[in-house]
Amino acid sequence: MRIRALAALFLLVVTLPIGAAATAAPALSLPRPTGPYAVGTTWLHLTDTARADPWRPDVRRELMVSLWYPARPGRGAPAPYTTAAVSSRIVAAEGLPLPPDVLTTVSTNARRDLPVRPPAGKGWPLVVLSPGFSPSRESLTGLAEDLASRGYVVAGVDHPYEARGVEFPDGRVAECLACELDDVMPQVVRGRAADVSFLLDRLTGARPAWRGARYLDRHRIAVVGHSIGGASAAHLLTTDRRVDAAADLDGTLFVPVVTNRPLLLVGADRPADASWVRDWPGLSEWKRWLTVAGTGHMSFTDRPVLGAQLGLDPGAVPAERQLLITRTYVAAFLDVHLGKRDQPQLDGPSPAFPEVTRTR
């Protein structure tokens, strides 16, 4: 599959009718988180001096990371959804009739640099989020804020040169070099797994890059990803023993997965992914395959919510409910495997969510 085709999926949900003029967009916002905690956020810029960038071998691999975490309530500044540079590249990639900075106007629920709320137990579990191909880390903000409000520290990681734009603190912007290439998905999966392992080094090592890392439980770590990010999350179960569990949100497994650690597969409403069928027998521990009726590939991101606010029809399932389903089932999975709390909706039909069926 050509990578440009995957990139187009991201932009589809915010495409306005052909010929529409660029006008001021309506107010955009994310639904409030459902957990009991206030949410703080901060950004990290990390450089892996030991590894060349896979798309630009002349430079070291750099990452931009957003951290969302349970916070002490405070009056911190509202967190930006993304930067103007990133927003403009997303809008320009397909010539969308929207203001270039439209994504900077999204109202979020986190506050910048609030103090971390001390956990009642050993520490907050850590969840790493990896976005799909061509979106940036902000595309999973609605999920990240909700998980943080429920008692997880969440690290959303950008993978430079695999997104339409990743802006570094000095103003440099990494364009999507990989978007113009064919047949690189296995390379993307393996490279992203290396990115996440490096991030774990920097958050859980002896000299962590984030001062709030002292509140982490280093023995409770999961990775969740959308699309190719989900494939890399699953791959990490085979490459990094620190990862206790992984969830793949509608991502083809371009690299085969054989593991005895928990894996959740959540698919959109379409025929079964052949790679999931292929790898299912090799998943020897806890495993679930859920299908969500009335959804598409981007239903597990913020895009249906923002698209609906721009006047688009979200399809059979209301936009905010699509996000609610994602939040609920990802949190249930994490509660079982990081929080050690039973969540029976993962085992069978739930009257509250008739759209979700257990495929296997």
GIWO-V634656 format. One line per field, one symbol per residue. burial: 1 if it has 9 or more other C-alpha atoms within 8 Angstrom, else 0. Layout:
burial = ???
This chain:
burial = 001001111110110000000000100101001010111111011001000110000001111111111111000001111111111111110001111111111111111101010000001111111111111111111111111111111111111111111111000011111110100001011111101111011111000100001011110111111111111111111100001111111111110011101111111110000011101000110111111111101111111111111101010010110110111011111111110000100100100000011100
